[in-house]
Amino acid sequence: MGELKDVRRAAREAGRRLGWKATTHLVGGRLFVLDEREVPEEIERLAGNAAAAAIDRAWEEGRRPRLT
């Protein structure tokens, strides 16, 4: 993909074109591109509900008897 600095620059430019306030973070050899804008309240609520539902499903699956 090229030099890290070039990939980061391209990722920030792509984010800018999408209207993001993009920042990049390198963690464990992986490059993350984050949108630093404030999350709208409705999106925050929907994401929280989706996360809660996923946790509930995982909890229920963990409580089911396993067939061997």
PDB file of N, CA, C and O in Angstrom:
ATOM      1  N   MET A   1       0.813  -1.198   0.000  1.00  0.00           N
ATOM      2  CA  MET A   1       0.000   0.000   0.000  1.00  0.00           C
ATOM      3  C   MET A   1       0.852   1.257   0.000  1.00  0.00           C
ATOM      4  O   MET A   1       0.335   2.353  -0.214  1.00  0.00           O
ATOM      5  N   GLY A   2       2.120   1.118   0.231  1.00  0.00           N
ATOM      6  CA  GLY A   2       2.979   2.295   0.242  1.00  0.00           C
ATOM      7  C   GLY A   2       3.504   2.589   1.632  1.00  0.00           C
ATOM      8  O   GLY A   2       3.318   1.812   2.569  1.00  0.00           O
ATOM      9  N   GLU A   3       4.159   3.720   1.742  1.00  0.00           N
ATOM     10  CA  GLU A   3       4.696   4.158   3.028  1.00  0.00           C
ATOM     11  C   GLU A   3       3.547   4.525   3.978  1.00  0.00           C
ATOM     12  O   GLU A   3       2.505   5.018   3.546  1.00  0.00           O
ATOM     13  N   LEU A   4       3.756   4.277   5.274  1.00  0.00           N
ATOM     14  CA  LEU A   4       2.727   4.558   6.267  1.00  0.00           C
ATOM     15  C   LEU A   4       2.265   6.008   6.202  1.00  0.00           C
ATOM     16  O   LEU A   4       1.068   6.282   6.282  1.00  0.00           O
ATOM     17  N   LYS A   5       3.204   6.936   6.058  1.00  0.00           N
ATOM     18  CA  LYS A   5       2.823   8.359   6.030  1.00  0.00           C
ATOM     19  C   LYS A   5       1.914   8.660   4.847  1.00  0.00           C
ATOM     20  O   LYS A   5       1.015   9.494   4.954  1.00  0.00           O
ATOM     21  N   ASP A   6       2.137   7.990   3.721  1.00  0.00           N
ATOM     22  CA  ASP A   6       1.303   8.198   2.537  1.00  0.00           C
ATOM     23  C   ASP A   6      -0.088   7.594   2.718  1.00  0.00           C
ATOM     24  O   ASP A   6      -1.087   8.180   2.302  1.00  0.00           O
ATOM     25  N   VAL A   7      -0.142   6.425   3.340  1.00  0.00           N
ATOM     26  CA  VAL A   7      -1.433   5.776   3.595  1.00  0.00           C
ATOM     27  C   VAL A   7      -2.244   6.616   4.570  1.00  0.00           C
ATOM     28  O   VAL A   7      -3.444   6.810   4.376  1.00  0.00           O
ATOM     29  N   ARG A   8      -1.592   7.115   5.619  1.00  0.00           N
ATOM     30  CA  ARG A   8      -2.277   7.967   6.586  1.00  0.00           C
ATOM     31  C   ARG A   8      -2.812   9.229   5.917  1.00  0.00           C
ATOM     32  O   ARG A   8      -3.953   9.626   6.152  1.00  0.00           O
ATOM     33  N   ARG A   9      -2.001   9.844   5.100  1.00  0.00           N
ATOM     34  CA  ARG A   9      -2.418  11.062   4.403  1.00  0.00           C
ATOM     35  C   ARG A   9      -3.627  10.776   3.515  1.00  0.00           C
ATOM     36  O   ARG A   9      -4.581  11.554   3.491  1.00  0.00           O
ATOM     37  N   ALA A  10      -3.588   9.659   2.785  1.00  0.00           N
ATOM     38  CA  ALA A  10      -4.699   9.283   1.906  1.00  0.00           C
ATOM     39  C   ALA A  10      -5.974   9.005   2.710  1.00  0.00           C
ATOM     40  O   ALA A  10      -7.069   9.386   2.296  1.00  0.00           O
ATOM     41  N   ALA A  11      -5.828   8.344   3.852  1.00  0.00           N
ATOM     42  CA  ALA A  11      -6.988   8.039   4.695  1.00  0.00           C
ATOM     43  C   ALA A  11      -7.611   9.318   5.237  1.00  0.00           C
ATOM     44  O   ALA A  11      -8.835   9.452   5.256  1.00  0.00           O
ATOM     45  N   ARG A  12      -6.782  10.254   5.676  1.00  0.00           N
ATOM     46  CA  ARG A  12      -7.301  11.530   6.176  1.00  0.00           C
ATOM     47  C   ARG A  12      -7.992  12.318   5.065  1.00  0.00           C
ATOM     48  O   ARG A  12      -9.028  12.942   5.298  1.00  0.00           O
ATOM     49  N   GLU A  13      -7.426  12.292   3.865  1.00  0.00           N
ATOM     50  CA  GLU A  13      -8.030  12.982   2.725  1.00  0.00           C
ATOM     51  C   GLU A  13      -9.369  12.343   2.362  1.00  0.00           C
ATOM     52  O   GLU A  13     -10.338  13.051   2.086  1.00  0.00           O
ATOM     53  N   ALA A  14      -9.430  11.022   2.361  1.00  0.00           N
ATOM     54  CA  ALA A  14     -10.692  10.333   2.070  1.00  0.00           C
ATOM     55  C   ALA A  14     -11.744  10.700   3.119  1.00  0.00           C
ATOM     56  O   ALA A  14     -12.900  10.953   2.780  1.00  0.00           O
ATOM     57  N   GLY A  15     -11.351  10.727   4.365  1.00  0.00           N
ATOM     58  CA  GLY A  15     -12.267  11.125   5.430  1.00  0.00           C
ATOM     59  C   GLY A  15     -12.755  12.549   5.246  1.00  0.00           C
ATOM     60  O   GLY A  15     -13.939  12.834   5.421  1.00  0.00           O
ATOM     61  N   ARG A  16     -11.845  13.439   4.892  1.00  0.00           N
ATOM     62  CA  ARG A  16     -12.217  14.841   4.680  1.00  0.00           C
ATOM     63  C   ARG A  16     -13.252  14.952   3.566  1.00  0.00           C
ATOM     64  O   ARG A  16     -14.201  15.730   3.665  1.00  0.00           O
ATOM     65  N   ARG A  17     -13.064  14.175   2.513  1.00  0.00           N
ATOM     66  CA  ARG A  17     -14.020  14.201   1.394  1.00  0.00           C
ATOM     67  C   ARG A  17     -15.392  13.676   1.795  1.00  0.00           C
ATOM     68  O   ARG A  17     -16.403  14.048   1.199  1.00  0.00           O
ATOM     69  N   LEU A  18     -15.426  12.816   2.802  1.00  0.00           N
ATOM     70  CA  LEU A  18     -16.692  12.309   3.329  1.00  0.00           C
ATOM     71  C   LEU A  18     -17.313  13.258   4.355  1.00  0.00           C
ATOM     72  O   LEU A  18     -18.414  13.017   4.851  1.00  0.00           O
ATOM     73  N   GLY A  19     -16.597  14.334   4.663  1.00  0.00           N
ATOM     74  CA  GLY A  19     -17.092  15.279   5.657  1.00  0.00           C
ATOM     75  C   GLY A  19     -16.728  14.913   7.079  1.00  0.00           C
ATOM     76  O   GLY A  19     -17.283  15.468   8.028  1.00  0.00           O
ATOM     77  N   TRP A  20     -15.796  13.979   7.236  1.00  0.00           N
ATOM     78  CA  TRP A  20     -15.355  13.559   8.562  1.00  0.00           C
ATOM     79  C   TRP A  20     -14.298  14.515   9.098  1.00  0.00           C
ATOM     80  O   TRP A  20     -13.665  15.261   8.351  1.00  0.00           O
ATOM     81  N   LYS A  21     -14.129  14.470  10.413  1.00  0.00           N
ATOM     82  CA  LYS A  21     -12.964  15.070  11.065  1.00  0.00           C
ATOM     83  C   LYS A  21     -12.066  13.864  11.372  1.00  0.00           C
ATOM     84  O   LYS A  21     -12.054  13.344  12.488  1.00  0.00           O
ATOM     85  N   ALA A  22     -11.319  13.440  10.352  1.00  0.00           N
ATOM     86  CA  ALA A  22     -10.591  12.176  10.423  1.00  0.00           C
ATOM     87  C   ALA A  22      -9.247  12.297  11.127  1.00  0.00           C
ATOM     88  O   ALA A  22      -8.501  13.257  10.937  1.00  0.00           O
ATOM     89  N   THR A  23      -8.969  11.296  11.943  1.00  0.00           N
ATOM     90  CA  THR A  23      -7.650  11.137  12.544  1.00  0.00           C
ATOM     91  C   THR A  23      -7.242   9.679  12.338  1.00  0.00           C
ATOM     92  O   THR A  23      -8.094   8.811  12.151  1.00  0.00           O
ATOM     93  N   THR A  24      -5.955   9.420  12.373  1.00  0.00           N
ATOM     94  CA  THR A  24      -5.467   8.052  12.221  1.00  0.00           C
ATOM     95  C   THR A  24      -4.685   7.653  13.463  1.00  0.00           C
ATOM     96  O   THR A  24      -4.040   8.479  14.108  1.00  0.00           O
ATOM     97  N   HIS A  25      -4.760   6.368  13.782  1.00  0.00           N
ATOM     98  CA  HIS A  25      -4.036   5.802  14.928  1.00  0.00           C
ATOM     99  C   HIS A  25      -3.476   4.452  14.510  1.00  0.00           C
ATOM    100  O   HIS A  25      -4.191   3.619  13.955  1.00  0.00           O
ATOM    101  N   LEU A  26      -2.204   4.244  14.777  1.00  0.00           N
ATOM    102  CA  LEU A  26      -1.561   2.967  14.503  1.00  0.00           C
ATOM    103  C   LEU A  26      -1.501   2.184  15.810  1.00  0.00           C
ATOM    104  O   LEU A  26      -0.901   2.633  16.786  1.00  0.00           O
ATOM    105  N   VAL A  27      -2.131   1.004  15.820  1.00  0.00           N
ATOM    106  CA  VAL A  27      -2.187   0.173  17.027  1.00  0.00           C
ATOM    107  C   VAL A  27      -1.833  -1.256  16.630  1.00  0.00           C
ATOM    108  O   VAL A  27      -2.530  -1.874  15.825  1.00  0.00           O
ATOM    109  N   GLY A  28      -0.774  -1.764  17.184  1.00  0.00           N
ATOM    110  CA  GLY A  28      -0.379  -3.143  16.929  1.00  0.00           C
ATOM    111  C   GLY A  28      -0.200  -3.452  15.452  1.00  0.00           C
ATOM    112  O   GLY A  28      -0.540  -4.549  15.009  1.00  0.00           O
ATOM    113  N   GLY A  29       0.319  -2.520  14.692  1.00  0.00           N
ATOM    114  CA  GLY A  29       0.544  -2.729  13.279  1.00  0.00           C
ATOM    115  C   GLY A  29      -0.688  -2.520  12.404  1.00  0.00           C
ATOM    116  O   GLY A  29      -0.634  -2.729  11.192  1.00  0.00           O
ATOM    117  N   ARG A  30      -1.794  -2.108  13.015  1.00  0.00           N
ATOM    118  CA  ARG A  30      -3.030  -1.852  12.267  1.00  0.00           C
ATOM    119  C   ARG A  30      -3.338  -0.364  12.296  1.00  0.00           C
ATOM    120  O   ARG A  30      -3.216   0.294  13.329  1.00  0.00           O
ATOM    121  N   LEU A  31      -3.736   0.145  11.150  1.00  0.00           N
ATOM    122  CA  LEU A  31      -4.063   1.564  11.030  1.00  0.00           C
ATOM    123  C   LEU A  31      -5.570   1.739  11.156  1.00  0.00           C
ATOM    124  O   LEU A  31      -6.338   1.145  10.399  1.00  0.00           O
ATOM    125  N   PHE A  32      -5.983   2.551  12.110  1.00  0.00           N
ATOM    126  CA  PHE A  32      -7.389   2.859  12.313  1.00  0.00           C
ATOM    127  C   PHE A  32      -7.633   4.294  11.876  1.00  0.00           C
ATOM    128  O   PHE A  32      -6.840   5.187  12.174  1.00  0.00           O
ATOM    129  N   VAL A  33      -8.730   4.507  11.171  1.00  0.00           N
ATOM    130  CA  VAL A  33      -9.147   5.852  10.772  1.00  0.00           C
ATOM    131  C   VAL A  33     -10.421   6.141  11.556  1.00  0.00           C
ATOM    132  O   VAL A  33     -11.404   5.407  11.456  1.00  0.00           O
ATOM    133  N   LEU A  34     -10.394   7.217  12.337  1.00  0.00           N
ATOM    134  CA  LEU A  34     -11.527   7.555  13.193  1.00  0.00           C
ATOM    135  C   LEU A  34     -12.133   8.879  12.776  1.00  0.00           C
ATOM    136  O   LEU A  34     -11.430   9.795  12.350  1.00  0.00           O
ATOM    137  N   ASP A  35     -13.444   8.966  12.903  1.00  0.00           N
ATOM    138  CA  ASP A  35     -14.170  10.213  12.692  1.00  0.00           C
ATOM    139  C   ASP A  35     -14.364  10.826  14.073  1.00  0.00           C
ATOM    140  O   ASP A  35     -15.084  10.274  14.906  1.00  0.00           O
ATOM    141  N   GLU A  36     -13.733  11.949  14.314  1.00  0.00           N
ATOM    142  CA  GLU A  36     -13.731  12.563  15.643  1.00  0.00           C
ATOM    143  C   GLU A  36     -14.915  13.502  15.880  1.00  0.00           C
ATOM    144  O   GLU A  36     -14.974  14.167  16.914  1.00  0.00           O
ATOM    145  N   ARG A  37     -15.861  13.564  14.932  1.00  0.00           N
ATOM    146  CA  ARG A  37     -17.018  14.436  15.142  1.00  0.00           C
ATOM    147  C   ARG A  37     -17.871  13.913  16.291  1.00  0.00           C
ATOM    148  O   ARG A  37     -17.798  12.736  16.644  1.00  0.00           O
ATOM    149  N   GLU A  38     -18.677  14.791  16.868  1.00  0.00           N
ATOM    150  CA  GLU A  38     -19.615  14.415  17.921  1.00  0.00           C
ATOM    151  C   GLU A  38     -20.672  13.479  17.324  1.00  0.00           C
ATOM    152  O   GLU A  38     -21.197  13.739  16.241  1.00  0.00           O
ATOM    153  N   VAL A  39     -20.978  12.397  18.031  1.00  0.00           N
ATOM    154  CA  VAL A  39     -21.968  11.438  17.556  1.00  0.00           C
ATOM    155  C   VAL A  39     -23.365  12.000  17.844  1.00  0.00           C
ATOM    156  O   VAL A  39     -23.649  12.387  18.977  1.00  0.00           O
ATOM    157  N   PRO A  40     -24.243  12.049  16.826  1.00  0.00           N
ATOM    158  CA  PRO A  40     -25.612  12.521  17.071  1.00  0.00           C
ATOM    159  C   PRO A  40     -26.313  11.636  18.101  1.00  0.00           C
ATOM    160  O   PRO A  40     -26.081  10.428  18.147  1.00  0.00           O
ATOM    161  N   GLU A  41     -27.165  12.236  18.920  1.00  0.00           N
ATOM    162  CA  GLU A  41     -27.834  11.514  20.001  1.00  0.00           C
ATOM    163  C   GLU A  41     -28.603  10.295  19.490  1.00  0.00           C
ATOM    164  O   GLU A  41     -28.558   9.236  20.117  1.00  0.00           O
ATOM    165  N   GLU A  42     -29.306  10.426  18.366  1.00  0.00           N
ATOM    166  CA  GLU A  42     -30.086   9.303  17.840  1.00  0.00           C
ATOM    167  C   GLU A  42     -29.183   8.126  17.469  1.00  0.00           C
ATOM    168  O   GLU A  42     -29.526   6.972  17.730  1.00  0.00           O
ATOM    169  N   ILE A  43     -28.038   8.414  16.863  1.00  0.00           N
ATOM    170  CA  ILE A  43     -27.099   7.352  16.482  1.00  0.00           C
ATOM    171  C   ILE A  43     -26.526   6.693  17.731  1.00  0.00           C
ATOM    172  O   ILE A  43     -26.386   5.471  17.787  1.00  0.00           O
ATOM    173  N   GLU A  44     -26.199   7.498  18.720  1.00  0.00           N
ATOM    174  CA  GLU A  44     -25.678   6.967  19.995  1.00  0.00           C
ATOM    175  C   GLU A  44     -26.691   6.011  20.617  1.00  0.00           C
ATOM    176  O   GLU A  44     -26.322   4.943  21.104  1.00  0.00           O
ATOM    177  N   ARG A  45     -27.965   6.394  20.601  1.00  0.00           N
ATOM    178  CA  ARG A  45     -29.019   5.562  21.176  1.00  0.00           C
ATOM    179  C   ARG A  45     -29.172   4.266  20.380  1.00  0.00           C
ATOM    180  O   ARG A  45     -29.245   3.185  20.964  1.00  0.00           O
ATOM    181  N   LEU A  46     -29.220   4.370  19.050  1.00  0.00           N
ATOM    182  CA  LEU A  46     -29.357   3.175  18.212  1.00  0.00           C
ATOM    183  C   LEU A  46     -28.183   2.222  18.403  1.00  0.00           C
ATOM    184  O   LEU A  46     -28.374   1.009  18.481  1.00  0.00           O
ATOM    185  N   ALA A  47     -26.980   2.760  18.478  1.00  0.00           N
ATOM    186  CA  ALA A  47     -25.797   1.920  18.683  1.00  0.00           C
ATOM    187  C   ALA A  47     -25.853   1.245  20.054  1.00  0.00           C
ATOM    188  O   ALA A  47     -25.506   0.071  20.182  1.00  0.00           O
ATOM    189  N   GLY A  48     -26.283   1.974  21.065  1.00  0.00           N
ATOM    190  CA  GLY A  48     -26.409   1.405  22.404  1.00  0.00           C
ATOM    191  C   GLY A  48     -27.425   0.286  22.435  1.00  0.00           C
ATOM    192  O   GLY A  48     -27.203  -0.747  23.067  1.00  0.00           O
ATOM    193  N   ASN A  49     -28.552   0.489  21.747  1.00  0.00           N
ATOM    194  CA  ASN A  49     -29.585  -0.552  21.687  1.00  0.00           C
ATOM    195  C   ASN A  49     -29.067  -1.791  20.961  1.00  0.00           C
ATOM    196  O   ASN A  49     -29.314  -2.915  21.397  1.00  0.00           O
ATOM    197  N   ALA A  50     -28.355  -1.590  19.861  1.00  0.00           N
ATOM    198  CA  ALA A  50     -27.810  -2.724  19.105  1.00  0.00           C
ATOM    199  C   ALA A  50     -26.780  -3.485  19.938  1.00  0.00           C
ATOM    200  O   ALA A  50     -26.751  -4.715  19.919  1.00  0.00           O
ATOM    201  N   ALA A  51     -25.939  -2.758  20.664  1.00  0.00           N
ATOM    202  CA  ALA A  51     -24.940  -3.409  21.511  1.00  0.00           C
ATOM    203  C   ALA A  51     -25.613  -4.201  22.631  1.00  0.00           C
ATOM    204  O   ALA A  51     -25.204  -5.321  22.935  1.00  0.00           O
ATOM    205  N   ALA A  52     -26.644  -3.617  23.243  1.00  0.00           N
ATOM    206  CA  ALA A  52     -27.362  -4.313  24.317  1.00  0.00           C
ATOM    207  C   ALA A  52     -28.017  -5.579  23.786  1.00  0.00           C
ATOM    208  O   ALA A  52     -27.987  -6.615  24.451  1.00  0.00           O
ATOM    209  N   ALA A  53     -28.606  -5.510  22.600  1.00  0.00           N
ATOM    210  CA  ALA A  53     -29.248  -6.689  22.006  1.00  0.00           C
ATOM    211  C   ALA A  53     -28.214  -7.782  21.722  1.00  0.00           C
ATOM    212  O   ALA A  53     -28.487  -8.962  21.941  1.00  0.00           O
ATOM    213  N   ALA A  54     -27.039  -7.399  21.240  1.00  0.00           N
ATOM    214  CA  ALA A  54     -25.981  -8.377  20.955  1.00  0.00           C
ATOM    215  C   ALA A  54     -25.509  -9.045  22.244  1.00  0.00           C
ATOM    216  O   ALA A  54     -25.264 -10.251  22.265  1.00  0.00           O
ATOM    217  N   ILE A  55     -25.381  -8.274  23.307  1.00  0.00           N
ATOM    218  CA  ILE A  55     -24.965  -8.830  24.596  1.00  0.00           C
ATOM    219  C   ILE A  55     -26.035  -9.786  25.118  1.00  0.00           C
ATOM    220  O   ILE A  55     -25.720 -10.861  25.628  1.00  0.00           O
ATOM    221  N   ASP A  56     -27.304  -9.388  24.987  1.00  0.00           N
ATOM    222  CA  ASP A  56     -28.402 -10.265  25.418  1.00  0.00           C
ATOM    223  C   ASP A  56     -28.383 -11.585  24.654  1.00  0.00           C
ATOM    224  O   ASP A  56     -28.553 -12.646  25.254  1.00  0.00           O
ATOM    225  N   ARG A  57     -28.175 -11.533  23.322  1.00  0.00           N
ATOM    226  CA  ARG A  57     -28.123 -12.766  22.522  1.00  0.00           C
ATOM    227  C   ARG A  57     -26.962 -13.651  22.974  1.00  0.00           C
ATOM    228  O   ARG A  57     -27.123 -14.862  23.126  1.00  0.00           O
ATOM    229  N   ALA A  58     -25.796 -13.044  23.186  1.00  0.00           N
ATOM    230  CA  ALA A  58     -24.629 -13.822  23.618  1.00  0.00           C
ATOM    231  C   ALA A  58     -24.884 -14.448  24.989  1.00  0.00           C
ATOM    232  O   ALA A  58     -24.507 -15.595  25.230  1.00  0.00           O
ATOM    233  N   TRP A  59     -25.517 -13.705  25.876  1.00  0.00           N
ATOM    234  CA  TRP A  59     -25.826 -14.215  27.214  1.00  0.00           C
ATOM    235  C   TRP A  59     -26.762 -15.420  27.111  1.00  0.00           C
ATOM    236  O   TRP A  59     -26.534 -16.449  27.746  1.00  0.00           O
ATOM    237  N   GLU A  60     -27.819 -15.282  26.302  1.00  0.00           N
ATOM    238  CA  GLU A  60     -28.777 -16.373  26.138  1.00  0.00           C
ATOM    239  C   GLU A  60     -28.130 -17.599  25.499  1.00  0.00           C
ATOM    240  O   GLU A  60     -28.394 -18.725  25.921  1.00  0.00           O
ATOM    241  N   GLU A  61     -27.294 -17.397  24.495  1.00  0.00           N
ATOM    242  CA  GLU A  61     -26.601 -18.521  23.857  1.00  0.00           C
ATOM    243  C   GLU A  61     -25.672 -19.226  24.834  1.00  0.00           C
ATOM    244  O   GLU A  61     -25.515 -20.445  24.774  1.00  0.00           O
ATOM    245  N   GLY A  62     -25.058 -18.469  25.728  1.00  0.00           N
ATOM    246  CA  GLY A  62     -24.164 -19.058  26.715  1.00  0.00           C
ATOM    247  C   GLY A  62     -24.899 -19.858  27.768  1.00  0.00           C
ATOM    248  O   GLY A  62     -24.308 -20.731  28.404  1.00  0.00           O
ATOM    249  N   ARG A  63     -26.170 -19.577  27.965  1.00  0.00           N
ATOM    250  CA  ARG A  63     -26.947 -20.286  28.980  1.00  0.00           C
ATOM    251  C   ARG A  63     -27.601 -21.552  28.446  1.00  0.00           C
ATOM    252  O   ARG A  63     -28.079 -22.376  29.226  1.00  0.00           O
ATOM    253  N   ARG A  64     -27.630 -21.719  27.115  1.00  0.00           N
ATOM    254  CA  ARG A  64     -28.252 -22.897  26.516  1.00  0.00           C
ATOM    255  C   ARG A  64     -27.389 -24.132  26.772  1.00  0.00           C
ATOM    256  O   ARG A  64     -26.161 -24.065  26.722  1.00  0.00           O
ATOM    257  N   PRO A  65     -28.050 -25.262  27.046  1.00  0.00           N
ATOM    258  CA  PRO A  65     -27.261 -26.507  27.218  1.00  0.00           C
ATOM    259  C   PRO A  65     -26.581 -26.873  25.905  1.00  0.00           C
ATOM    260  O   PRO A  65     -27.156 -26.720  24.828  1.00  0.00           O
ATOM    261  N   ARG A  66     -25.382 -27.345  26.010  1.00  0.00           N
ATOM    262  CA  ARG A  66     -24.622 -27.735  24.816  1.00  0.00           C
ATOM    263  C   ARG A  66     -24.870 -29.185  24.499  1.00  0.00           C
ATOM    264  O   ARG A  66     -24.877 -30.040  25.385  1.00  0.00           O
ATOM    265  N   LEU A  67     -25.073 -29.453  23.236  1.00  0.00           N
ATOM    266  CA  LEU A  67     -25.234 -30.835  22.774  1.00  0.00           C
ATOM    267  C   LEU A  67     -23.863 -31.397  22.455  1.00  0.00           C
ATOM    268  O   LEU A  67     -23.082 -30.778  21.732  1.00  0.00           O
ATOM    269  N   THR A  68     -23.571 -32.573  22.996  1.00  0.00           N
ATOM    270  CA  THR A  68     -22.254 -33.174  22.735  1.00  0.00           C
ATOM    271  C   THR A  68     -22.355 -34.422  21.925  1.00  0.00           C
ATOM    272  O   THR A  68     -21.338 -35.045  21.622  1.00  0.00           O
TER     273      THR A  68
END
